[in-house]
Amino acid sequence: MGLTLTLASGSYDRTIPLADRTVVPEGIELQITNMNPGELFRLQARTAHFDVAEFSLSTYSMLLGRGDDRFVGIPVFPSRMFRHRSIFINTNAGIRRAEDLRGKRIGSPEFQQTAGVWIRGFLEADHGVGQEDVEWRFGSFNEPGPYHERASVKLPENLPHEVIPETTSLNEQLERGAIDAIISAQAPASLGRSPNVARLFPDYPSVEKDYFRRTGFFPIMHTVVIRRSVYEQHPWVARRLFDAFMEAKRVGMSRLAADGTPYAGLPWLTHHLEETARAMGPDPYVYGYGPSLSNVQAFLQMSHRQGLTPRPLDPSELFVQELQAS
């Protein structure tokens, strides 16, 4: 029968082979729940509800930094995404380039969001706009409501910020010009519907390809965590789960690359895969500790500079020791 574990994650080409049982980890019976990542991260951060879960790299490192060690990580990264596409501006705010964000009012649904850490990082490194150089507005994203971080956050003392009223949303404030920009993992509902809202980088693929060429980073958004109590009782599960995620990724990518009936509804899927391979190599979604070390190190340094961790964590603190040779 094997050990039964609950697993929650988003539904990706890289994880579907686990959900449809094409890939079954040796000795483990997975009870899989597909969830929206934002909802999942909130639930897992607060209650450690699932034995194994996709989890925000930012929230995980933030919890570890404050001594909350309920989870151990394995070097599986189901979500990586470039984030230049994730800055949205009011077209009447006089913002033509990233440097114009200095002194502006920027909305964000959560300070700890991994996407936000990467965006604040490249705004500072590449454009000279530090997080203290703008006025932050935190609040509900697309619909009116209260502002809640998924896990409690003490904002840096030098961070100019306000919380918007519960009767409005960041999307509404951006559209009517009460704020000048938004950074968020999701696009605001007004994008494409209102002439007042646009991306800061309209040709974001070119900008992101240049970022990859310069830095080598395909930014990690999410990792996979195991409840520490499960790992300590059954330490062998870390390797078995890592191997299963690796195989699921291999199966998922082979499905994408198969000729004939396309696996995804993209008219030029083959062209896109070929173009991606030319720009980024054959495996952009690389798993493993060693191949992702510089990416994780850069993120942890940004997280500390931005005040989310009290000290710069070392990547070895995030992932189980037996997988650090992977």
N, C-alpha and C positions, 0 to 999 in steps of 0.2 A: 504493500500500500504506500509506504513512504511517509515522509513528514508533510503535513498539510500546512501551507502558509498562505496568508492573504497578500495580494499584490495589487496596488493601484497605480495607474499611469494614464497618460494620454494615449490616444490611438494613433500610432505612427506606422509607416511602412516598416520601421525598425522594430516595432513591438507587436504588430499584428500576428506574426508567426507564433508568438507565445500565446496570444489570446485564442487563436484558432487551433492550437495544440499541434501545429506542425513541428514545433520545438517544445520538448518537455525536459526540464532539468532533471538530471539523474537523481532519484531518491526523493524528489519533491513533488507534491501535488499542489499546484497553484490554483487558488480561487481568485480569479482576476476581476477587478472592477475598473472600467474605463471612466475617467473623470476629467472634467475641466481642470487644468493645472492650478489655476488660482483658487478654486474651491478646495482642491486636494491639499494644497500647501497650507491653507488656513486650518483645515481639519487635522492634518498630520502634526503641524507645529504645536497645536493646542492640546491634542489628546493622544498623539502617537497611535492613531486608530488602527493602522495597517502594519502587518509584520514587515513588509517590504514596500517601498513607495518611491516613485519618482519624486524629487524634491528640489526646491529652489537652492541653487548653489549659494546664493547670498544668505538666505535664512539659515541654512545649515551652518555656514561658517560663523554667522552672527551668534547663533545659539552656542556653538562650541566655544567661541571667544568669551562668553560670559559664564562658562562652566557647566552648561547644560549638555550632558553627554548621553542623552537617551538613545542616540543613533550612532551607528558606524556606517561609513560609506564604502562603496565599491566603485572603482574607476570606470563607470559606465555613464555616458553622457547622451541621453536620448534627445536632448534639445540643444542645438547650437544655432545661433542666428546672428547675422550682422545687424547692427542697430542704428546705422545712419538713417535708415528708412523710418525710424521710430520717433523722429522729432517733427512735430506738427505746429504750424504757425498761423497766426491771423494775418491775412494778406495785406491788411491795412496798418500793420504795426511797424513798418519800416525795416523789416528784417530781410536782408538780401543774402547774407552769408552768416556763417556760424558766429563770427566775431560780433555781429550785431545783437547777439543775445545778451551781451553785457548790459546790466542795469534793467533788464526786462523782467516781467512777471511770468514765471514759468510754473505751470501746473503739473502735478504728479499724483497718481492715486496712492502710491506707497513709496516712502523713501528707501525701503530695503529691497525693492524689486531689483532683481539681477540686471534686467535691461537698463535700469536707471544707473546702476553702478558703472556699467560699461560706457554708457553715454556720457555721464559726468567725467569719466576717465579720459575719453578721447576729446571732449570739449576742452579740458584743461591741457592735455598734452599736445594737441594738434592746433588748437585755436586760442589758447591763452585765456579761456573763460573758466575761472574756478567756481566751485559751487557757492562760495561766499560772494561772488560778483553779481548774482541775480537775486531776485525776490521770489521765494518759493510759495506756491499756493497748493495746499493739500486738501483733498476732498473726494467725494464720490465721483466716479468717472463719467458714465453716460447718463445716469438717472439721478435725480435728487436723492439725498440720503446722508447718513453720517459717515465720517471718515474713520476708518479702522485699519491699522496695520495688522497683518496676519499674526505677528508676534510683536510684543511691546518693543518700542524703540525709544531711546533717549537721543533726541536730535542734537547735533553739535551746537554749542553755545553761540558760535559765530555765524550760524546759518540764519539769514533773514527769512522769516516765514510767517504765514498765517494759515489758518484753517478756514475754508470758505463755508458759508452758511449751508445747513442741511437742506434748505429749500431750493438749492440750485445744484448744478453739476459742473465739472470741469469742461465737459463738452459744450454746455450752454455758454459758459463764461468765455471760452475761446471764440465761439461763433460771434458773440456780440461785442468782443473786444475788451471785456473786463480783465482778461489775461492775454498775454501776447503769444504764448507758446505752450505746448504740452510735450512732455516726454513720457512715453508709456509703451509697454509691450504690445498693447492693442491700439489699433487706430480708432480715433473718436468717430462717433456715428455721423458727424457732420462732414467728414471727409468724403468728397465726391458728390455731396448733396448741396453744399453751400459754397458760393464763390469766395466766402471770407476765410476758408480753411484750405490749407495746402501743406504739402511736405516741404521742409526746409531744403532737402536735397531731392529735386524732382527726378534727376537721373541717378538715383541711389545705387543701382547695380554698378555703375562705373566707379562711384566714390568708394563703395565697399570692396570692389576688386583692388583698387589702389591701396586701401587700408590693409588688405590681406597681403599684398605684395610687400608693403613696407614693414609690417609687423609679424607676419606669419600667423596671426590670430584669427581663427574662426571661433568667435566668442562662445564659450560654454555658458549655457543658461541653467540647465538642470543636471543633477546627478541622481544616483539611486542610493537610498539608505535602507539599512536593516535595523530593526529595533535591537538595541544592545543586549537586552535580556535574551532574545532569540539567538543572537550570534554567540553569546557566552555559553549558552546551553548546547548549541549545535554549530561550532565554529566552521565545520566543513561546508555549510550552506553558502558561504561567501564565494568560494571557488566555483561551486556548482551553478550558482546564479550568474556569476560573471561569464562562465562558459556558455550558458544558455542565452544570455543577452548577446554575446558575440555571434553565436550561430543564428539567432533570430535576425540580427542585422545583415548577416551574409545572405540569408534566405530572402529578406525583404529587398535588398539591393538587386539580387538576381531576378526577382519578380519585376522590378522596375525596368531592368535592362532587357527583358525577354522581348524578342520580336513577335509580331503577330498582333494579338489583341492587347492594347495598352492596359497596364495595371492601374494607371492614374489617368484622369480625364484631361490631359494636356495635349493639345494637337501636335506640338513639336517636342514631345517628351524626349525622344531619342537625341534630337539636336541639343536640348538643354543638358542632358546627361553628358554628352560629348564635350560641350562647352565647359561644363563644370570640371570635368576631368582634366581638360587642358589648363584651366586656371588654378585648380586646387589639388590635383592629383587624384588617384583612383579611389581614395577613401576619405572624403572630407569629415565624415562622422567618426573619426578614429576614437576607439576606446583604449583603455590601458593607462597605467600610471606614467610610465616613461614618456610615451609620445605626447602626452597632454600636460607634462610638468610645467613647461614655460607658460602655457595658457593659464593654468591654475595659479601659478606664482604671481603672474601679473594681476589677476583678479584679486587675490588676497592682499596684495600691496595697495591696490585702489580702495578696497573695502576698509582697510585700516586708515588710509589718508582721509577718507570721507567720514570717519568717525563711527563706523558700524562695528568695528572690533577694537578692543582696548589695546591690542598689540598685533603686530603682523604675524598671523598664523603661518606655520610651515605646512606645505601640502601633505607631508607625512602624517600630520595630525588628523587629516580628514579621512584617510583610507586605510583599510585593514592592512597590517604589515605583510601578510602572505601574498598580497596582490601587488606589492610595490615593485616587484620585478617584472610585472607584465608590461 
